[in-house]
C-alpha cells in the first residue's frame, strides 16, 4: 500500500505472519521485551526483511498522544519519535503494537519513511527505515499515526482478558496501544529516552500510568491526562491500568507513595501500606538514597492469570496470589518487587538477554536480607540466611540438573533455559546464590558498599556483568575476577573434602588442624567455623584455598568438637568429610551419624517425582545425609556409613579414597 503524507512517500509492506513461540516467564522487568527481541532476531535469520538495513539508532524522546475509546479497545494515536543514528551502518528500528492496530501514516522532514509490517500474534511489528538513509549522527523526528481496535488476545501465560472498557480492571502494555521500540541492529540493546504521554480516556474511569503525572482535566465525557517519564529505559514497560481504583496513601516516605487497588478488593492493601515505610528505609540503606521518581504507586492486583506481579517506572504490581502462604511471605515478595525499582528499572542492565544477576539475583538478595533485618536482627546471620538459601540449594541440586543448567552469564548467542523450572532456578536462585558467595568472600561492609557503588555507576548507565565485576573489585579492593569467571561465566561446582583433627583433650594451647582438598584449579574462599559440642562458636575465619590440598591450623580457647564450612557457601561447594559418612563433621564416622541418617530414611529432596515444580522441594531435607547425592536418603547412603564406620577425618584421604560422590 502506498500513502502520501506530509509531502513524502510512505510505503507499508506486509509480509507473511509467523506462529508465536514459547512464552516468556512471568515475573520481573523485561521478559516480554526479551521474547519479542528474540522473535525479530530469529525472523531476520530465517527470512531477510524487505527493507534491508543494518540499523543503528538511539531513541532520544517518545511523544505519544493516545485516545482510548469507550469500548476500551478502539485506539487513535500519534507517536513522535526523536531518533539519532549512532553509526554509519544504518538507520532502522522496530515498532511493536497489538495486531488489531495498523500504521496509517509516517513521515519525517527531509526523508521518506518506510514501514514493513509483519504479524506475530497477538502482536504485529513494523520495521521503520528511511530513504535516503540518514547520515551518521543525524537526528530526525519521525511522526507515525496508527489506530484500530485492539485484539486484546491472550499471549503465553497471560490467559485472561486484559483490556475491556467497563469498570472491571483492564491493563494495557507497551506493544499493545503503546509502541515498543527496538533498535534494528541490536534488538536486545538498551534504550534511554524521555517519555511524554497525553491520554484521552473515558471520563468515568480511573487510571494508573507508569509515569509521573503532570495534569488531569475532564472535558465532557473525556478525561485528558498528561504524563512524563524522564530517563525511561528499556527495562521499563509503559503500562496503563483502567477501572475503578481506590487509594491508600503511605505516610512518611520519599518520594510520595500510595497503595492502590480495585474498588471492592481492598484485602491486604492496608498491610502493604503499613509495610512500605520499613521496606523503603531498608532499600534506601541498600542503594544509598531514595527512589528518584516523582511518585511511587504499588498496585494490589487481584489474582490474574499470567500477571502475578512486576515493576516498571515508579510503579509496582503485586497479586493476591502471594498471600496463600503467610503474611511475612507476602511482605517479603513485596520487598522483592519494590527492590526492582532499583534492580532492573533504574539500573537496567545492558546484557539483560544474557543474565539475570543484577535483576532477579539482586531482588532475591534484597528480599532475604530485608526479612532478616526486619524480623530476626538478633539471631545468627548465617543461620537466618541459610534458612533462606537452603531453598536455593535444593532447587539447584535436585529440581534441575546443575551440570546442564547454563552459567549465570549465558554464552553469546544462546537463550534463556527452556523449561519454567530451569528459567526460575537459573534467573532467581543460582544468580542470588552467587551474590551471596561474593558476600561471604568480601565481608558484610565491603559487599554492601559495593552495592551502593553499583547504583552510582549503573543507574542509567547500561552496565554489563563485566562492569559489575569491575565495580565490586574496585570498591572492595580485592580480586574477584576468578570468582566471576568460575561461578558466573562458567558453571563450577567445587567438590570440597574436609579433614578435621582436634587438639588433644589436655593440649595447651589447643591447636586443631583442618585439611581442605579440592579438584578445581580456582582459588576458593572458604569460611571455616570451629564449634564445641554444644554448637558454641570457637573460631570463624576465611581462608583462601589455592593449592589442591592445604592444611590450616587454628588455636582456640577450648577443644573444638567439629569443623564445618559456612553452609551459605555449600550451594556451589559440595562439602564432605574426609571420614566417609561423617555427616556431622566431627572428624569421625560414628553412631551419631548413623542415627541422623536412619531417622531421615525415605526423605526426598523433591516430593513430586513425576511432575516436580518449584514448590515441591522439602525445605527440611538435609543434604549432608544424601551421601550419594541422588535426592533421597536411602540404603545407598547407609551403605556409605557402614563402609566408613569408625573412620576418622585425618585429612590423609584423597578423593579416590572417599566413598560417595557428586553426580
C-alpha positions as CSV (number, residue, x, y, z in Angstrom):
1,X,0.0,0.0,0.0
2,X,1.3,3.5,-0.9
3,X,0.2,6.6,1.1
4,X,1.2,10.2,0.6
5,X,1.6,12.2,3.8
6,X,3.5,15.4,4.6
7,X,4.6,15.6,1.0
8,X,6.7,12.4,1.4
9,X,6.2,8.9,0.2
10,X,5.3,6.3,2.8
11,X,5.4,2.6,1.9
12,X,3.7,-0.1,4.0
13,X,4.9,-3.6,3.0
14,X,3.0,-6.6,4.6
15,X,4.9,-9.8,5.0
16,X,3.5,-13.3,5.9
17,X,2.8,-13.9,9.6
18,X,4.7,-16.2,11.9
19,X,3.4,-18.5,14.6
20,X,4.2,-17.4,18.2
21,X,7.0,-19.2,20.0
22,X,7.3,-20.2,23.6
23,X,6.0,-17.6,26.0
24,X,8.4,-15.8,28.4
25,X,8.4,-16.5,32.0
26,X,6.3,-14.1,34.1
27,X,8.0,-12.1,36.8
28,X,10.4,-9.1,36.9
29,X,11.2,-6.5,34.3
30,X,11.9,-7.3,30.8
31,X,10.8,-10.8,29.9
32,X,8.2,-9.8,27.2
33,X,10.7,-7.5,25.6
34,X,13.3,-10.3,25.6
35,X,10.9,-12.7,23.9
36,X,10.0,-10.2,21.2
37,X,13.6,-9.3,20.7
38,X,14.2,-13.0,20.1
39,X,11.4,-13.1,17.6
40,X,12.8,-10.4,15.4
41,X,16.3,-11.8,15.7
42,X,15.2,-15.2,14.5
43,X,13.0,-13.7,11.8
44,X,16.0,-11.9,10.3
45,X,17.9,-15.1,10.2
46,X,15.1,-17.1,8.7
47,X,14.0,-14.5,6.1
48,X,15.7,-11.2,5.4
49,X,13.2,-8.3,5.6
50,X,12.1,-6.5,2.5
51,X,13.7,-3.3,3.9
52,X,17.3,-4.2,4.2
53,X,19.1,-2.1,6.8
54,X,22.0,-2.7,9.1
55,X,20.2,-0.4,11.6
56,X,21.7,1.6,14.4
57,X,19.6,4.3,16.1
58,X,19.2,5.8,19.5
59,X,15.7,6.7,20.7
60,X,16.1,10.1,22.4
61,X,12.4,11.0,23.0
62,X,9.0,9.5,22.6
63,X,5.9,11.7,22.5
64,X,2.6,9.9,22.4
65,X,-0.9,11.1,22.1
66,X,-3.3,8.2,22.5
67,X,-7.1,8.2,22.6
68,X,-8.8,5.1,24.0
69,X,-12.5,4.7,23.1
70,X,-15.4,4.0,25.4
71,X,-15.2,0.3,24.5
72,X,-11.6,0.1,25.9
73,X,-10.4,-1.2,22.6
74,X,-10.6,1.5,19.9
75,X,-7.3,3.4,19.6
76,X,-6.4,6.5,17.7
77,X,-2.8,7.5,18.3
78,X,0.1,9.6,17.1
79,X,3.7,8.9,18.1
80,X,6.6,11.4,17.5
81,X,9.9,9.6,17.9
82,X,13.1,11.5,18.0
83,X,15.8,9.2,16.8
84,X,19.5,9.7,16.1
85,X,21.7,7.4,14.0
86,X,24.6,6.3,16.1
87,X,26.7,4.7,13.3
88,X,27.2,4.9,9.6
89,X,25.8,1.4,9.1
90,X,22.1,2.1,9.1
91,X,19.1,3.8,10.4
92,X,16.2,1.4,11.0
93,X,14.2,0.4,14.1
94,X,11.3,-1.8,15.1
95,X,7.9,-0.8,16.5
96,X,5.7,-3.4,18.2
97,X,1.9,-2.9,18.6
98,X,-1.2,-5.0,19.2
99,X,-2.1,-6.8,16.0
100,X,-5.5,-5.3,15.9
101,X,-3.9,-1.9,15.2
102,X,-2.4,-0.6,11.9
103,X,0.1,2.0,10.9
104,X,-1.7,4.8,9.0
105,X,0.9,7.4,8.0
106,X,4.5,8.0,8.7
107,X,6.8,10.9,7.9
108,X,9.9,12.9,8.7
109,X,11.3,16.1,7.4
110,X,13.8,15.7,4.6
111,X,13.4,11.9,4.1
112,X,10.8,9.3,3.2
113,X,9.8,6.9,5.9
114,X,9.1,3.3,5.0
115,X,7.4,0.7,7.2
116,X,7.4,-3.1,6.6
117,X,4.8,-4.8,8.9
118,X,4.7,-8.4,10.0
119,X,2.4,-10.2,12.4
120,X,3.4,-12.2,15.4
121,X,0.1,-12.9,17.1
122,X,-1.2,-11.3,19.3
123,X,1.2,-8.6,18.2
124,X,2.5,-7.1,15.0
125,X,5.7,-5.2,14.3
126,X,7.0,-2.7,11.8
127,X,10.5,-2.2,10.5
128,X,10.9,1.5,10.1
129,X,13.5,2.8,7.7
130,X,14.4,5.9,5.7
131,X,15.1,6.7,2.1
132,X,17.5,8.3,1.6
133,X,19.3,6.7,4.6
134,X,20.2,9.1,7.3
135,X,23.7,10.3,7.8
136,X,25.7,9.1,10.8
137,X,24.8,11.3,13.8
138,X,21.7,12.8,12.1
139,X,18.7,13.4,14.3
140,X,15.1,13.4,13.0
141,X,11.6,13.5,14.4
142,X,9.5,10.6,13.0
143,X,5.8,11.1,13.1
144,X,3.7,7.9,12.9
145,X,-0.1,7.6,13.2
146,X,-1.8,4.4,14.0
147,X,-5.1,3.0,15.2
148,X,-7.8,0.4,15.0
149,X,-9.4,-1.9,17.5
150,X,-7.2,-3.8,20.0
151,X,-7.4,-7.5,19.6
152,X,-6.6,-7.9,23.3
153,X,-5.8,-11.6,22.7
154,X,-4.0,-13.7,25.3
155,X,-0.3,-14.3,25.0
156,X,1.6,-17.1,26.7
157,X,0.8,-17.1,30.4
158,X,-1.5,-14.1,30.0
159,X,-4.6,-16.2,29.7
160,X,-7.4,-13.8,30.6
161,X,-8.8,-10.7,29.1
162,X,-6.5,-7.7,29.7
163,X,-8.5,-4.9,28.2
164,X,-12.1,-4.1,28.1
165,X,-13.6,-0.6,28.8
166,X,-16.1,-1.3,31.5
167,X,-15.3,-0.8,35.2
168,X,-13.5,-4.1,35.6
169,X,-9.8,-3.8,35.8
170,X,-8.1,-3.7,32.4
171,X,-4.4,-3.4,31.7
172,X,-2.6,-2.3,28.6
173,X,1.1,-2.8,27.9
174,X,3.7,-1.4,25.6
175,X,3.4,-3.5,22.5
176,X,-0.4,-3.0,22.9
177,X,-1.7,0.5,22.4
178,X,1.7,2.0,23.1
179,X,4.6,1.3,20.7
180,X,7.5,-0.8,21.9
181,X,10.8,0.4,20.2
182,X,13.8,-1.8,19.4
183,X,17.0,-1.0,17.5
184,X,17.2,-2.9,14.3
185,X,20.9,-3.6,14.7
186,X,20.6,-4.8,18.3
187,X,17.0,-5.7,19.4
188,X,18.3,-6.7,22.8
189,X,20.1,-3.4,23.3
190,X,19.3,-0.9,26.0
191,X,17.4,2.4,25.4
192,X,17.4,5.6,27.4
193,X,14.9,8.3,26.4
194,X,12.4,10.9,27.6
195,X,8.7,9.9,27.5
196,X,5.8,12.3,27.2
197,X,2.3,10.9,27.0
198,X,-1.1,12.5,26.5
199,X,-4.0,10.2,27.2
200,X,-7.7,10.7,26.3
201,X,-9.9,8.1,28.1
202,X,-13.5,7.8,29.2
203,X,-14.1,10.3,32.0
204,X,-15.7,7.8,34.4
205,X,-12.6,5.6,34.6
206,X,-9.7,5.9,37.0
207,X,-6.2,5.5,35.6
208,X,-2.8,4.3,36.7
209,X,0.1,5.0,34.3
210,X,3.7,4.0,34.7
211,X,5.0,7.6,34.6
212,X,4.9,10.8,36.6
213,X,1.6,12.7,36.5
214,X,1.6,16.3,35.1
215,X,-2.0,17.3,34.7
216,X,-5.5,15.8,34.8
217,X,-8.7,17.5,33.4
218,X,-12.1,16.3,32.4
219,X,-13.6,17.7,29.2
220,X,-17.1,16.5,28.7
221,X,-17.0,12.7,28.5
222,X,-13.3,12.6,28.0
223,X,-10.6,12.6,30.7
224,X,-7.3,14.2,29.4
225,X,-4.2,13.3,31.4
226,X,-0.6,14.3,30.8
227,X,2.3,12.1,32.0
228,X,6.1,12.3,31.8
229,X,8.8,9.8,32.3
230,X,12.3,11.4,32.2
231,X,15.1,8.8,31.6
232,X,12.8,6.0,30.6
233,X,14.8,2.8,29.9
234,X,14.3,-0.4,28.0
235,X,13.8,-2.2,31.4
236,X,10.6,-0.2,31.9
237,X,7.3,-1.2,30.4
238,X,4.7,1.5,29.8
239,X,1.7,0.1,31.5
240,X,-1.8,1.6,31.7
241,X,-4.5,0.3,34.2
242,X,-8.1,1.4,33.9
243,X,-11.1,0.7,36.1
244,X,-12.5,1.8,39.4
245,X,-9.5,2.3,41.7
246,X,-9.2,3.2,45.3
247,X,-6.1,4.7,47.0
248,X,-4.4,4.4,50.4
249,X,-1.6,7.0,51.0
250,X,1.7,5.8,52.5
251,X,2.8,8.4,55.1
252,X,6.3,9.5,55.9
253,X,8.1,8.2,52.8
254,X,10.1,9.8,50.0
255,X,9.1,10.1,47.2
256,X,5.3,10.4,47.8
257,X,3.8,6.9,47.6
258,X,0.5,5.2,47.7
259,X,-1.1,1.7,47.5
260,X,-4.0,1.4,45.0
261,X,-6.4,-1.5,44.5
262,X,-9.6,-2.2,42.5
263,X,-12.7,-0.9,44.2
264,X,-14.2,-3.6,46.5
265,X,-10.9,-5.6,46.6
266,X,-9.1,-4.0,49.5
267,X,-7.9,-7.2,51.2
268,X,-4.2,-6.8,52.3
269,X,-3.8,-3.3,50.7
270,X,-3.7,-1.7,54.2
271,X,-1.0,-4.1,55.3
272,X,1.0,-3.3,52.2
273,X,0.8,0.4,53.1
274,X,2.0,-0.4,56.6
275,X,5.0,-2.4,55.4
276,X,6.2,0.1,52.8
277,X,8.0,2.6,55.2
278,X,10.1,-0.3,56.5
279,X,10.8,-1.5,53.0
280,X,11.7,2.0,51.8
281,X,14.1,2.5,54.7
282,X,15.9,-0.8,54.1
283,X,16.2,-0.1,50.3
284,X,17.5,3.5,50.9
285,X,20.2,2.0,53.1
286,X,21.0,-0.7,50.5
287,X,21.1,1.7,47.5
288,X,22.3,4.9,49.2
289,X,19.2,7.1,48.8
290,X,15.5,7.3,47.9
291,X,14.0,6.4,44.6
292,X,14.3,9.4,42.1
293,X,10.7,9.2,40.9
294,X,8.0,12.0,41.3
295,X,5.8,9.4,43.0
296,X,5.6,5.6,43.5
297,X,2.5,3.6,43.3
298,X,2.1,0.0,44.5
299,X,-1.0,-1.6,42.9
300,X,-2.5,-4.6,44.6
301,X,-3.7,-6.9,41.8
302,X,-6.4,-9.5,42.1
303,X,-5.4,-13.0,41.1
304,X,-4.9,-12.7,37.4
305,X,-3.6,-15.5,35.1
306,X,-0.2,-14.6,33.8
307,X,0.2,-11.3,35.8
308,X,1.3,-12.1,39.3
309,X,3.5,-9.0,39.7
310,X,6.2,-6.9,38.1
311,X,7.7,-3.4,38.3
312,X,8.3,-0.5,35.9
313,X,8.8,3.2,36.1
314,X,7.7,4.3,39.6
315,X,5.1,1.5,39.7
316,X,5.0,-1.9,41.3
317,X,2.2,-4.5,40.8
318,X,1.7,-7.4,43.2
319,X,-1.1,-10.1,43.1
320,X,-3.1,-11.6,45.9
321,X,-1.7,-14.9,44.8
322,X,1.3,-14.4,47.2
323,X,-1.0,-14.3,50.3
324,X,-1.6,-18.0,50.2
325,X,1.4,-18.9,52.4
326,X,1.8,-16.3,55.1
327,X,1.8,-12.5,55.6
328,X,5.5,-12.5,56.1
329,X,5.9,-14.2,52.8
330,X,3.7,-11.6,51.2
331,X,5.7,-8.8,52.8
332,X,8.9,-10.5,51.5
333,X,7.6,-10.6,48.0
334,X,6.5,-7.0,48.2
335,X,10.1,-6.1,49.2
336,X,11.3,-8.1,46.2
337,X,9.1,-6.3,43.7
338,X,9.8,-2.8,45.2
339,X,13.5,-3.5,45.0
340,X,13.1,-4.0,41.3
341,X,12.7,-0.2,41.0
342,X,16.5,-0.2,41.6
343,X,17.4,-3.7,40.2
344,X,16.2,-3.7,36.6
345,X,14.3,-0.4,36.3
346,X,16.7,2.4,37.3
347,X,19.7,0.2,36.9
348,X,18.7,-1.6,33.7
349,X,21.5,-3.9,32.6
350,X,22.6,-3.8,29.1
351,X,23.0,-7.6,29.0
352,X,19.6,-8.5,30.3
353,X,19.2,-11.0,27.5
354,X,22.2,-13.0,28.9
355,X,22.0,-12.7,32.7
356,X,19.5,-12.0,35.5
357,X,22.3,-11.4,38.1
358,X,21.5,-7.7,38.6
359,X,17.7,-8.0,38.3
360,X,16.3,-11.2,39.9
361,X,19.6,-12.0,41.6
362,X,19.7,-8.7,43.5
363,X,15.9,-8.8,44.1
364,X,16.2,-12.2,45.9
365,X,19.2,-10.9,47.8
366,X,17.2,-7.9,48.9
367,X,14.1,-9.8,50.0
368,X,16.2,-12.3,52.1
369,X,18.2,-9.5,53.7
370,X,15.1,-7.4,54.3
371,X,13.3,-10.2,56.2
372,X,16.5,-10.9,58.2
373,X,16.9,-7.3,59.3
374,X,13.1,-6.7,59.9
375,X,12.3,-9.8,62.0
376,X,15.5,-11.6,63.0
377,X,18.2,-9.0,63.6
378,X,19.3,-10.6,66.9
379,X,19.7,-14.1,65.5
380,X,22.8,-15.5,64.0
381,X,23.1,-14.0,60.5
382,X,24.3,-17.2,58.8
383,X,21.6,-19.3,60.4
384,X,18.8,-16.9,59.2
385,X,20.2,-16.5,55.7
386,X,20.9,-20.2,55.3
387,X,17.2,-20.9,56.2
388,X,16.5,-18.9,53.0
389,X,19.4,-20.1,50.8
390,X,18.6,-23.7,51.6
391,X,15.8,-23.4,49.1
392,X,18.3,-22.2,46.5
393,X,20.5,-25.2,47.1
394,X,17.6,-27.7,46.9
395,X,16.2,-26.2,43.7
396,X,19.6,-26.1,42.0
397,X,20.8,-29.5,43.1
398,X,17.6,-31.5,42.8
399,X,14.8,-29.7,40.8
400,X,17.2,-29.0,37.9
401,X,20.5,-30.6,36.9
402,X,23.2,-28.2,37.9
403,X,25.6,-29.7,35.5
404,X,23.4,-28.8,32.5
405,X,21.9,-25.6,33.8
406,X,23.7,-22.8,31.9
407,X,26.1,-20.4,33.6
408,X,24.8,-17.2,35.1
409,X,26.1,-15.3,32.1
410,X,24.8,-17.1,29.1
411,X,27.3,-17.6,26.2
412,X,26.8,-15.1,23.4
413,X,24.1,-16.3,21.0
414,X,22.4,-18.6,23.5
415,X,19.0,-18.1,25.0
416,X,17.3,-18.5,28.4
417,X,16.7,-22.1,29.6
418,X,13.6,-23.7,28.1
419,X,11.5,-25.0,31.0
420,X,9.9,-22.9,33.7
421,X,11.8,-24.7,36.4
422,X,15.1,-24.1,34.7
423,X,14.3,-20.4,33.9
424,X,13.4,-19.7,37.5
425,X,16.2,-21.6,39.2
426,X,18.8,-20.0,36.8
427,X,17.5,-16.4,36.9
428,X,16.5,-16.2,40.6
429,X,18.2,-18.8,42.7
430,X,21.6,-19.5,41.0
431,X,22.2,-15.8,40.5
432,X,21.4,-14.8,44.1
433,X,23.5,-17.7,45.4
434,X,26.5,-16.3,43.5
435,X,25.9,-12.9,45.0
436,X,25.9,-14.5,48.5
437,X,29.1,-16.3,47.7
438,X,30.6,-12.9,46.9
439,X,29.1,-11.5,50.1
440,X,30.8,-14.2,52.3
441,X,34.1,-13.7,50.4
442,X,34.1,-9.9,50.7
443,X,32.5,-9.5,54.1
444,X,29.4,-7.5,55.0
445,X,30.8,-4.0,54.9
446,X,32.6,-4.4,51.6
447,X,29.7,-6.2,49.9
448,X,27.1,-3.6,50.7
449,X,29.5,-0.7,50.0
450,X,30.0,-2.3,46.5
451,X,26.2,-2.5,46.0
452,X,25.9,1.3,46.6
453,X,28.8,1.9,44.3
454,X,27.0,-0.2,41.7
455,X,23.9,2.0,42.0
456,X,26.1,5.1,41.4
457,X,27.9,3.6,38.4
458,X,25.0,1.8,36.7
459,X,21.7,3.7,37.2
460,X,21.0,4.8,33.6
461,X,24.5,3.5,32.8
462,X,23.7,0.4,30.8
463,X,26.2,-1.8,32.8
464,X,27.1,-5.3,31.9
465,X,28.3,-8.2,34.1
466,X,31.9,-7.1,33.2
467,X,31.1,-3.7,34.7
468,X,29.6,-5.3,37.8
469,X,32.8,-7.2,38.3
470,X,34.9,-4.0,37.9
471,X,32.7,-2.1,40.4
472,X,33.0,-4.9,43.1
473,X,36.7,-5.2,42.5
474,X,37.4,-1.5,42.7
475,X,35.0,-1.0,45.7
476,X,36.3,-3.9,47.8
477,X,39.9,-3.6,46.6
478,X,40.3,-7.3,46.2
479,X,40.5,-9.6,43.2
480,X,37.1,-11.1,42.3
481,X,37.7,-12.0,38.6
482,X,38.4,-15.6,39.4
483,X,35.0,-15.9,41.2
484,X,33.2,-14.3,38.3
485,X,35.0,-16.5,35.8
486,X,34.4,-19.7,37.7
487,X,30.8,-19.2,39.0
488,X,29.2,-16.7,36.7
489,X,30.8,-17.1,33.3
490,X,31.2,-20.8,33.8
491,X,29.3,-23.3,36.0
492,X,31.8,-24.5,38.5
493,X,30.7,-26.8,41.4
494,X,33.6,-27.5,43.7
495,X,33.8,-30.8,45.5
496,X,35.5,-30.0,48.8
497,X,36.8,-32.6,51.2
498,X,37.2,-31.5,54.8
499,X,39.5,-33.3,57.2
500,X,39.4,-32.4,60.9
501,X,41.8,-33.3,63.7
502,X,41.0,-31.6,67.0
503,X,43.7,-30.9,69.5
504,X,44.4,-33.4,72.3
505,X,41.9,-33.1,75.2
506,X,44.6,-31.7,77.6
507,X,46.5,-29.7,75.0
508,X,47.6,-26.2,76.0
509,X,47.5,-24.3,73.7
510,X,44.7,-26.1,71.8
511,X,45.8,-26.2,68.2
512,X,43.5,-28.1,65.8
513,X,44.1,-28.9,62.2
514,X,41.7,-28.6,59.2
515,X,42.7,-30.1,55.8
516,X,40.9,-29.0,52.7
517,X,41.1,-30.9,49.4
518,X,39.7,-29.8,46.1
519,X,40.0,-30.8,42.4
520,X,39.2,-27.5,40.7
521,X,42.1,-25.1,40.0
522,X,40.3,-21.9,41.0
523,X,41.2,-20.4,44.4
524,X,38.2,-20.8,46.7
525,X,37.4,-18.5,49.6
526,X,36.2,-20.8,52.3
527,X,34.8,-19.7,55.6
528,X,35.6,-22.2,58.3
529,X,33.8,-22.5,61.6
530,X,35.0,-24.5,64.7
531,X,32.4,-25.3,67.3
532,X,32.3,-27.1,70.7
533,X,29.9,-30.0,71.4
534,X,27.1,-27.6,72.2
535,X,27.4,-25.7,69.0
536,X,29.1,-22.7,70.6
537,X,31.4,-21.0,68.0
538,X,35.1,-21.1,68.9
539,X,36.6,-19.8,65.7
540,X,35.3,-18.3,62.4
541,X,37.6,-17.2,59.6
542,X,38.0,-17.0,55.9
543,X,40.8,-19.0,54.2
544,X,41.8,-19.0,50.6
545,X,42.3,-22.5,49.2
546,X,44.7,-22.0,46.3
547,X,46.5,-25.4,46.3
548,X,44.7,-28.6,45.6
549,X,45.3,-29.6,49.3
550,X,46.1,-27.3,52.2
551,X,46.4,-27.6,56.0
552,X,45.2,-24.9,58.3
553,X,45.9,-24.7,62.0
554,X,43.6,-22.9,64.5
555,X,44.2,-22.1,68.1
556,X,41.1,-22.0,70.3
557,X,40.4,-21.4,74.0
558,X,38.8,-24.8,74.4
559,X,38.8,-28.0,72.4
560,X,36.5,-27.9,69.3
561,X,34.1,-30.8,68.6
562,X,33.6,-30.2,64.9
563,X,34.8,-28.1,62.0
564,X,32.4,-27.1,59.2
565,X,32.2,-24.8,56.1
566,X,29.7,-21.9,56.2
567,X,26.5,-23.6,54.7
568,X,25.8,-20.5,52.6
569,X,28.8,-21.5,50.5
570,X,27.5,-25.0,50.0
571,X,25.4,-24.2,47.0
572,X,28.5,-24.1,44.8
573,X,30.7,-26.1,47.2
574,X,29.8,-29.7,47.7
575,X,31.4,-30.4,51.1
576,X,32.0,-33.9,52.5
577,X,34.1,-35.1,55.4
578,X,37.4,-37.0,54.9
579,X,35.9,-39.6,57.1
580,X,33.3,-41.3,54.8
581,X,29.8,-41.0,56.3
582,X,30.8,-38.3,58.8
583,X,27.7,-36.2,58.3
584,X,28.1,-34.0,61.4
585,X,31.8,-33.2,60.6
586,X,33.2,-34.1,64.0
587,X,36.1,-35.9,62.3
588,X,34.8,-39.5,62.7
589,X,32.0,-41.7,61.4
590,X,30.2,-42.9,64.5
591,X,26.8,-43.7,66.0
592,X,25.7,-40.0,65.9
593,X,26.0,-40.1,62.1
594,X,24.1,-43.4,61.9
595,X,21.2,-42.2,64.0
596,X,20.9,-39.0,61.9
597,X,20.7,-40.9,58.7
598,X,18.4,-43.7,59.9
599,X,15.9,-41.1,61.3
600,X,15.8,-39.4,57.8
601,X,15.4,-42.7,55.8
602,X,13.0,-42.3,52.9
603,X,13.1,-38.5,52.9
604,X,13.2,-36.9,49.5
605,X,14.5,-33.5,48.4
606,X,11.7,-33.2,45.9
607,X,8.3,-34.7,46.9
608,X,6.7,-34.9,43.5
609,X,8.9,-37.2,41.5
610,X,6.6,-37.4,38.4
611,X,5.9,-33.7,37.8
612,X,8.1,-31.7,40.1
613,X,7.6,-27.9,40.5
614,X,9.1,-25.0,42.3
615,X,7.1,-25.6,45.5
616,X,7.7,-29.4,45.7
617,X,11.1,-29.3,47.5
618,X,11.3,-30.4,51.1
619,X,12.9,-27.5,52.9
620,X,13.8,-29.8,55.8
621,X,15.8,-32.2,53.6
622,X,19.4,-32.3,55.0
623,X,21.8,-32.5,52.0
624,X,24.6,-33.7,54.3
625,X,22.7,-37.0,54.7
626,X,22.4,-37.5,51.0
627,X,25.9,-39.0,50.7
628,X,25.5,-40.3,47.1
629,X,23.7,-37.1,46.0
630,X,20.6,-38.7,44.5
631,X,17.9,-36.7,46.2
632,X,16.8,-39.3,48.7
633,X,18.1,-40.7,52.0
634,X,18.1,-44.4,51.5
635,X,20.0,-47.7,51.7
636,X,22.7,-46.3,49.4
637,X,23.6,-43.7,51.9
638,X,23.6,-46.2,54.8
639,X,26.0,-48.3,52.8
640,X,28.4,-45.4,52.7
641,X,28.1,-45.1,56.5
642,X,28.6,-48.9,57.0
643,X,31.7,-48.9,54.9
644,X,33.2,-45.9,56.7
645,X,32.1,-46.6,60.2
646,X,34.9,-45.9,62.6
647,X,36.9,-43.8,60.1
648,X,38.5,-40.6,61.2
649,X,39.0,-37.4,59.3
650,X,42.7,-37.3,59.5
651,X,42.8,-35.4,56.2
652,X,45.1,-38.0,54.7
653,X,42.4,-39.5,52.4
654,X,42.1,-38.1,48.9
655,X,39.1,-38.0,46.6
656,X,39.8,-41.5,45.3
657,X,39.6,-42.9,48.9
658,X,36.4,-41.2,49.9
659,X,33.1,-43.1,49.5
660,X,30.1,-41.4,47.9
661,X,30.3,-38.8,45.2
662,X,28.6,-36.0,43.4
663,X,26.5,-36.5,40.3
